[in-house]
Amino acid sequence: MRYISTRGSQTPLGFSDAVMTGLARDGGLLLPAEIPYVADRLPSWQSLSYTDLAFEIMRLFCDIPQDELQAIIHRSYHSFHHPDVTPVVSVNNIHILELFHGPTLAFKDVALQFLGNIFEYILDQRNRELNILAATSGDTGSAAICGVRGRDHIRIFVMHPRGRVSPTQERQMTSVLDENVFNIAVQGTFDDCQRIMKELFSDLSFKDSHFLGTVNSINWARVLAQVVYYFFAAFRVMRLTSCKRVRFAVPTGNFGDIFAGYVAQRMGLPIGQLILATNENDILTRFFNIGEYKQGSVHATISPSMDIQVASNFERYLYYRLGEDPIRLREEMAAFSTTGRLTVTPLPDGRVDDLISAGAVGTAQTLATIRTFHQQYGYLLDPHTAVGIHVAQQHLCRNEPMICLATAHPAKFSQAIENATGQDLAHHPLLDALADLPTRCAVLPATQGAIRSHIQRSLISQPE
Ligand SMILES: *Cc1c(COP(=O)(O)O)cnc(C)c1O
């Protein structure tokens, strides 16, 4: 499989190069040159275990030898605390796809455990090193750290704004003591952390001489890992309900998770509707309702991992929506970067997309959804999942069962659960145990100079 850029000016790349490159050289995002259509294979895939299914799907997109790929998949999902990896739990008329059984209890583990293993494999093949630099407002950092801790050829430097992430989030990161993990508490805001990232990456000689890279959500390997659970859940729910089609509701920030569902549908998985759910940061909801993609300002909510205004994976969707025409896509993206706005012409039926429906949910509704779901069914939703469930409830359909993606364990957001239910209900032994663990973290000023010399010093004191 070759990978092309949405903007059309990148020589096609193989899988390994696509994974190592991240962003294409022309500024676009990488996509497989064609999406394999697998409808005729679905019957034979229906009863496969998660890892066997992952192998069947991923091998279509990878140039990694089959036994190596199989070993990578097993290593990646061995760390999950459930035999089904991503189990489906039926609650009343909704099927909840629990994506939070990974080591950090967040859905990002599904992709980042795989990405860590893929990186290690490719770097080993090429006899190269990688120093990952990341900035986190809380949640992504621990999943990224957990994906690469203890791996050969890789070090990771994660900046978080000091005192501005929750105590649990901070401990999830700083209690990882592997020698290749460097936590940095920046004396500033998340914006400072992102600015420092940009400054260090734009210094190309520093970037190249220090083998700097990222793990951000535009990496194709992350999308690929997420495609698998759409198949897995659809098979389980179709068997359970004897229905021939399903719907998925997906709480979204960067359009990464839902884009994986879009790919699954294009591969031939019978998905009738994808329901996109956002919090008050509703740029994507507005797009799918009125066809206008217009940047607003970011609001802090109780579902912070979706507090995003420019969705980094949206360009991949837009590429298909504009008829796989890189020239048009380039024009639209250029217009967006100068005016902060782009529009598409509606389809003949007036909709923006006949597969994707969307809704936005405010804080009060999110808390109410958590409360009612707990009262009625005894099931605790984390605030991100609750956003998805709320919108899903407005799109129920008798012949197409609804599968809602549960993206975090409720214990990660225990304060919101307490606000919603009035009780301190959300716990997980892994998180409770964090309080007693030793931690390691450097505290540094919010300047790129301070971070740069910290990285240099750390690499010298750790030659291999
Ligand atoms: C990252 C994240 C999301 C959003 O995922 P995208 O791929 O950015 O759409 C939703 N919920 C949780 C808990 C997350 O960590």
The ligand as an SDF file (V2000), in Angstrom:
LIG
                    3D

 15 15  0  0  0  0  0  0  0  0999 V2000
   -8.8560   12.4260   22.6120 C   0  0  0  0  0  0  0  0  0  0  0  0
  -10.1690   12.1180   23.2300 C   0  0  0  0  0  0  0  0  0  0  0  0
  -11.3850   12.2830   22.5320 C   0  0  0  0  0  0  0  0  0  0  0  0
  -11.4420   12.8560   21.1220 C   0  0  0  0  0  0  0  0  0  0  0  0
  -10.8220   12.0570   20.1790 O   0  0  0  0  0  0  0  0  0  0  0  0
  -10.4900   12.6510   18.7180 P   0  0  0  0  0  0  0  0  0  0  0  0
   -9.7460   11.5880   18.0330 O   0  0  0  0  0  0  0  0  0  0  0  0
   -9.6720   13.8780   18.9780 O   0  0  0  0  0  0  0  0  0  0  0  0
  -11.7800   12.9530   18.0930 O   0  0  0  0  0  0  0  0  0  0  0  0
  -12.5590   11.9350   23.1650 C   0  0  0  0  0  0  0  0  0  0  0  0
  -12.5720   11.4650   24.4280 N   0  0  0  0  0  0  0  0  0  0  0  0
  -11.4390   11.2940   25.1440 C   0  0  0  0  0  0  0  0  0  0  0  0
  -11.5300   10.7800   26.5470 C   0  0  0  0  0  0  0  0  0  0  0  0
  -10.2020   11.6060   24.5680 C   0  0  0  0  0  0  0  0  0  0  0  0
   -9.0780   11.4460   25.2850 O   0  0  0  0  0  0  0  0  0  0  0  0
  1  2  1  0
  2  3  1  0
  2 14  2  0
  3  4  1  0
  3 10  2  0
  4  5  1  0
  5  6  1  0
  6  7  2  0
  6  8  1  0
  6  9  1  0
 10 11  1  0
 11 12  2  0
 12 13  1  0
 12 14  1  0
 14 15  1  0
M  END
$$$$
